[in-house]
Amino acid sequence: MRGFLSSPVGATSIGVTCAAALVLPAALPATAASPRAGRPAEAAVPGSTQSLPLAPLDQERTPGTAPEQGLYRTDVRHFSLVGVIWDDPDTALRGAVQVRTRSAASGAWSGWQDVETHNEDHGADPATAERSSGRVRGATAPLWVGDSDGVDVRVRADSVPGRAAADRGRGGDPHPPLPSGLRLELVDPGGGTTAQGPQADSPRALPALNRRDTEREMDRLRAEGDLDTADDAADDGVPRAKPYIGPRPGIVTRRGWGADESLRGRGFVYTKKIKAAFVHHTSTGNNYSCSQAPSVIRGIYRYHVKSMGWRDIGYNFLVDKCGTIYEGRAGGVTKAVLGAHTLGFNSNSMGIAVIGSYGSSKPAGAAVKAVAKLTAWKLGLYGVNPRGKTYLTSGGGNLYPKGKSVRLNVISGHRDGFATACPGKRLYAKLGSARSSAARYQGR
């Protein structure tokens, strides 16, 4: 294999993750109308994951050179998403991962692409059952590469600043070791279940509601005890003030995007309430069409569960570049489902991931608008002002120690709770606009 290139010509940088483009026969757009009555349901095609161990690229490495591992295979089954995992989730991969893939359609090889290695900022909080299950593994972010049947991957350790000088003349190694148990994950998201958009009939999608119907939904949920809305409760005999809540936007359900419910952990896990929303990007690249977004989500879901060892997809909601909103982690879109999106701050919050990478790419206006509509509705269910501040207690992370009460914007970026570039500087710059729009949708 050719030597590792730190800045290869033609390589595509995917950016820093926050937390995941496939070329398949086009599915119906995510905003398509319902199938004609009487049309037989299309059977879902199950996905799969190929997990392949990496091997040293230089069996007799010269002292002082960077450790490298890799793999070159042209005999694999079709896949569309790649990532690298390792044994210990508490061990960081201090290095670079690059991959190139062979198109199943044309047989042509792609250029080298960077896979984001900084992915430890996602996941269940320390000491939770999900984190301590024994199944969780360290992992890069997933990368969407398109329908492929060949792969070439290389992993190289970085040099540690200052170590080279300190070790010079003493025969020391300026490079940290690579994590043990490196494996390449090749994910086929499966297909056959065409996602239906927000105008489709339930249970594939929840249609948008006007403000009056949304308020009725809120009253019903409160009466059934599904909402903790103590902040907006009135004393007995005193009329309740009109709630500040945005109309419910259309949401593609898990069935709509084709979730294989046999993959995830049994049952559901909830937190007490929703006090804040953390915005992420999936760091999977922007080369996908909106009709392919359900496949992208199925790939991320399978990677989170089968490769990384989580109980379900980490995000509570996902948004594509066309502004379509998708249900993420199972448990009910109105409920306070405990996610695995912002390490240390999953309790009493929700995670919204915009599909793509937004370090240098500008997010679509439709996606930002969808984030505003979603937060106006979901935060409104819990009596929360999108332009406000709130306090969350840290579960432990690299910015705030466990137990510290932290004041945050109600709509925050992932980087506000963990030292990361997520959700990318271009998306993070749009959060002020999302807060103002969400408050306006609530009628504030």
DRENKOLDO-712487 format. One record per residue (C-alpha): residue in three letters; x, y, z. Coordinates in steps of 0.05 Angstrom, whole numbers, padded with zeros to 5 digits, always signed. Example, Ala and Ser with C-alpha at 12.3 -4.5 7.8 and 13.67 -1.06 7.14 Angstrom:
ALA+00246-00090+00156SER+00273-00021+00143
END
This chain:
MET+00000+00000+00000ARG+00023+00070-00013GLY+00049+00111+00045PHE+00000+00149+00089LEU-00016+00219+00064SER-00032+00270+00117SER-00063+00317+00065PRO-00074+00274+00003VAL-00091+00307-00062GLY-00165+00298-00075ALA-00181+00276-00004THR-00246+00302+00025SER-00244+00327+00096ILE-00306+00307+00134GLY-00296+00354+00194VAL-00301+00344+00269THR-00359+00302+00291CYS-00415+00318+00335ALA-00440+00247+00342ALA-00469+00202+00198ALA-00473+00188+00007LEU-00503+00129-00017VAL-00517+00117-00091LEU-00575+00069-00093PRO-00638+00065-00136ALA-00675+00128-00116ALA-00728+00120-00063LEU-00790+00162-00061PRO-00774+00232-00035ALA-00784+00241+00039THR-00842+00288+00025ALA-00878+00241-00022ALA-00952+00227-00014SER-00979+00162+00012PRO-00978+00102-00034ARG-01041+00088-00073ALA-01094+00049-00035GLY-01088-00025-00046ARG-01015-00023-00065PRO-00979-00082-00031ALA-00929-00062+00022GLU-00856-00069+00002ALA-00818-00119+00043ALA-00759-00091+00082VAL-00691-00118+00062PRO-00650-00129+00125GLY-00583-00093+00131SER-00517-00124+00152THR-00450-00106+00183GLN-00383-00135+00162SER-00331-00127+00218LEU-00260-00137+00193PRO-00196-00135+00236LEU-00142-00086+00216ALA-00069-00108+00211PRO-00003-00072+00216LEU+00019-00043+00149ASP+00092-00048+00168GLN+00107-00112+00206GLU+00177-00088+00224ARG+00165-00015+00239THR+00227+00029+00243PRO+00233+00062+00312GLY+00207+00134+00309THR+00158+00123+00252ALA+00084+00125+00264PRO+00047+00060+00277GLU+00000+00043+00219GLN-00055-00007+00210GLY-00099-00019+00150LEU-00137-00064+00104TYR-00148-00071+00029ARG-00206-00115+00005THR-00243-00123-00060ASP-00282-00185-00042VAL-00332-00155+00008ARG-00408-00152+00003HIS-00440-00086-00015PHE-00438-00032+00039SER-00452+00042+00042LEU-00425+00067+00109VAL-00357+00056+00141GLY-00326+00067+00209VAL-00269+00042+00253ILE-00281+00014+00323TRP-00236-00012+00379ASP-00242-00047+00445ASP-00240+00006+00499PRO-00289+00065+00494ASP-00247+00104+00544THR-00186+00101+00498ALA-00181+00156+00445LEU-00153+00143+00376ARG-00097+00195+00372GLY-00086+00193+00298ALA-00118+00197+00230VAL-00163+00150+00192GLN-00171+00152+00116VAL-00211+00109+00070ARG-00224+00101-00004THR-00279+00057-00033ARG-00296+00025-00099SER-00363+00042-00129ALA-00408-00019-00140ALA-00440+00016-00199SER-00379+00040-00238GLY-00321+00002-00209ALA-00283+00067-00200TRP-00244+00082-00136SER-00259+00145-00097GLY-00205+00192-00072TRP-00181+00185-00001GLN-00230+00213+00050ASP-00218+00231+00123VAL-00259+00195+00175GLU-00272+00237+00237THR-00236+00204+00296HIS-00261+00251+00351ASN-00326+00216+00368GLU-00319+00205+00444ASP-00363+00267+00455HIS-00424+00225+00438GLY-00452+00170+00481ALA-00489+00152+00544ASP-00469+00189+00608PRO-00418+00155+00654ALA-00446+00106+00705THR-00511+00096+00666ALA-00534+00025+00649GLU-00524+00038+00575ARG-00452+00061+00585SER-00434+00005+00633SER-00466-00051+00593GLY-00399-00081+00572ARG-00419-00076+00499VAL-00396-00005+00486ARG-00335+00005+00442GLY-00291+00063+00420ALA-00307+00087+00350THR-00296+00139+00297ALA-00355+00175+00269PRO-00389+00137+00212LEU-00376+00160+00141TRP-00428+00153+00085VAL-00391+00130+00022GLY-00443+00105-00027ASP-00459+00036-00053SER-00390+00003-00053ASP-00358-00066-00060GLY-00285-00051-00046VAL-00248-00015+00009ASP-00178+00010+00026VAL-00168+00039+00096ARG-00107+00063+00135VAL-00099+00086+00207ARG-00037+00123+00230ALA-00020+00148+00299ASP-00005+00222+00309SER+00060+00246+00339VAL+00052+00275+00409PRO+00073+00348+00413GLY+00137+00355+00453ARG+00149+00280+00458ALA+00194+00278+00398ALA+00240+00330+00426ALA+00239+00299+00495ASP+00256+00231+00467ARG+00307+00254+00416GLY+00372+00219+00428ARG+00342+00170+00478GLY+00312+00122+00428GLY+00242+00138+00451ASP+00179+00134+00407PRO+00145+00201+00395HIS+00080+00166+00374PRO+00026+00138+00421PRO+00003+00067+00408LEU-00060+00056+00368PRO-00120+00028+00408SER-00124-00047+00413GLY-00175-00086+00373LEU-00181-00040+00313ARG-00235-00064+00265LEU-00265-00036+00202GLU-00341-00036+00201LEU-00376-00039+00133VAL-00450-00025+00141ASP-00505-00041+00092PRO-00566-00003+00117GLY-00614-00049+00080GLY-00674-00023+00042GLY-00742-00038+00015THR-00782+00002+00065THR-00793+00069+00031ALA-00799+00126+00080GLN-00861+00169+00076GLY-00860+00243+00091PRO-00900+00284+00141GLN-00962+00284+00096ALA-00966+00208+00096ASP-01015+00168+00138SER-00995+00145+00208PRO-00958+00103+00230ARG-00906+00121+00178ALA-00911+00195+00194LEU-00942+00242+00244PRO-00975+00298+00204ALA-00965+00371+00222LEU-01017+00400+00269ASN-01043+00471+00271ARG-01035+00510+00336ARG-01105+00494+00363ASP-01096+00419+00352THR-01026+00422+00382GLU-01054+00455+00445ARG-01107+00400+00449GLU-01052+00348+00443MET-01014+00382+00499ASP-01076+00382+00543ARG-01087+00308+00530LEU-01015+00290+00546ARG-01018+00330+00610ALA-01083+00297+00630GLU-01052+00228+00618GLY-00992+00246+00661ASP-00942+00244+00604LEU-00916+00314+00614ASP-00881+00346+00673THR-00902+00418+00662ALA-00899+00445+00733ASP-00871+00511+00709ASP-00935+00529+00672ALA-00986+00498+00720ALA-01039+00541+00751ASP-01068+00539+00822ASP-01135+00504+00831GLY-01192+00548+00808VAL-01147+00594+00768PRO-01152+00589+00692ARG-01089+00563+00660ALA-01054+00614+00615LYS-01051+00598+00541PRO-00989+00555+00531TYR-00930+00579+00491ILE-00923+00522+00442GLY-00907+00518+00369PRO-00951+00478+00321ARG-00927+00406+00317PRO-00886+00397+00253GLY-00893+00335+00210ILE-00847+00279+00234VAL-00827+00215+00198THR-00833+00158+00247ARG-00784+00102+00258ARG-00828+00057+00216GLY-00826+00111+00163TRP-00751+00109+00156GLY-00749+00034+00162ALA-00720+00021+00232ASP-00707-00052+00246GLU-00735-00055+00317SER-00701-00122+00330LEU-00634-00086+00333ARG-00645-00040+00392GLY-00648-00056+00466ARG-00713-00077+00496GLY-00760-00027+00527PHE-00750+00048+00534VAL-00711+00092+00581TYR-00735+00161+00601THR-00708+00222+00636LYS-00751+00269+00679LYS-00767+00326+00631ILE-00739+00365+00572LYS-00705+00429+00594ALA-00656+00439+00536ALA-00642+00417+00464PHE-00571+00403+00439VAL-00559+00411+00365HIS-00510+00365+00329HIS-00486+00347+00260THR-00476+00274+00242SER-00408+00288+00209THR-00424+00237+00154GLY-00415+00283+00095ASN-00464+00323+00053ASN-00465+00281-00010TYR-00534+00252-00002SER-00602+00267-00033CYS-00662+00278+00011SER-00695+00215-00016GLN-00634+00177+00010ALA-00638+00206+00080PRO-00676+00146+00108SER-00620+00100+00085VAL-00569+00146+00118ILE-00608+00142+00183ARG-00613+00067+00179GLY-00538+00064+00170ILE-00525+00109+00230TYR-00574+00068+00272ARG-00540+00002+00255TYR-00471+00031+00268HIS-00492+00060+00336VAL-00523-00005+00359LYS-00485-00062+00326SER-00416-00030+00320MET-00412+00018+00379GLY-00455-00022+00427TRP-00509+00030+00444ARG-00580+00009+00460ASP-00609+00050+00402ILE-00591+00107+00356GLY-00563+00163+00399TYR-00603+00223+00374ASN-00675+00238+00393PHE-00689+00270+00326LEU-00654+00278+00259VAL-00664+00331+00205ASP-00643+00325+00132LYS-00621+00381+00086CYS-00691+00389+00058GLY-00719+00402+00128THR-00754+00335+00138ILE-00755+00315+00212TYR-00746+00242+00233GLU-00759+00207+00298GLY-00694+00181+00328ARG-00688+00140+00392ALA-00750+00100+00406GLY-00798+00115+00463GLY-00847+00167+00437VAL-00835+00234+00404THR-00873+00273+00458LYS-00837+00239+00516ALA-00772+00254+00551VAL-00732+00197+00521LEU-00661+00190+00548GLY-00613+00195+00490ALA-00538+00185+00480HIS-00519+00248+00443THR-00483+00296+00490LEU-00436+00261+00538GLY-00450+00287+00607PHE-00515+00323+00590ASN-00564+00271+00565SER-00610+00277+00625ASN-00667+00327+00619SER-00647+00344+00548MET-00658+00322+00476GLY-00610+00315+00418ILE-00625+00339+00347ALA-00576+00319+00292VAL-00574+00354+00225ILE-00551+00301+00175GLY-00486+00324+00144SER-00421+00359+00162TYR-00422+00433+00176GLY-00352+00454+00195SER-00341+00489+00129SER-00408+00477+00093LYS-00467+00522+00106PRO-00529+00486+00130ALA-00591+00491+00087GLY-00642+00543+00109ALA-00695+00489+00108ALA-00656+00449+00160VAL-00647+00508+00207LYS-00721+00524+00200ALA-00738+00452+00217VAL-00695+00455+00280ALA-00733+00518+00301LYS-00802+00487+00288LEU-00783+00422+00324THR-00756+00458+00386ALA-00815+00507+00388TRP-00862+00447+00393LYS-00822+00398+00436LEU-00796+00451+00485GLY-00865+00481+00487LEU-00894+00415+00511TYR-00850+00423+00573GLY-00863+00498+00583VAL-00794+00520+00561ASN-00775+00585+00526PRO-00726+00572+00468ARG-00692+00640+00479GLY-00682+00626+00553LYS-00627+00597+00597THR-00631+00535+00640TYR-00589+00495+00689LEU-00568+00423+00676THR-00527+00379+00722SER-00465+00349+00689GLY-00460+00274+00688GLY-00385+00280+00675GLY-00346+00304+00615ASN-00285+00343+00593LEU-00314+00412+00605TYR-00353+00403+00670PRO-00341+00353+00726LYS-00396+00306+00748GLY-00447+00340+00793LYS-00433+00411+00771SER-00495+00454+00756VAL-00483+00488+00689ARG-00522+00547+00660LEU-00535+00537+00586ASN-00577+00564+00530VAL-00641+00525+00524ILE-00621+00513+00451SER-00547+00497+00454GLY-00495+00468+00408HIS-00460+00403+00427ARG-00396+00443+00439ASP-00431+00481+00496GLY-00432+00417+00538PHE-00369+00383+00514ALA-00303+00408+00484THR-00316+00391+00411ALA-00325+00427+00345CYS-00395+00397+00338PRO-00444+00418+00308GLY-00393+00451+00262LYS-00380+00526+00263ARG-00427+00540+00205LEU-00487+00506+00238TYR-00468+00533+00307ALA-00471+00603+00278LYS-00545+00592+00260LEU-00568+00574+00330GLY-00584+00646+00348SER-00632+00649+00289ALA-00662+00582+00309ARG-00675+00608+00380SER-00710+00671+00355SER-00752+00633+00304ALA-00771+00579+00354ALA-00795+00632+00404ARG-00835+00665+00348TYR-00868+00599+00330GLN-00887+00592+00403GLY-00922+00659+00400ARG-00874+00696+00446
END
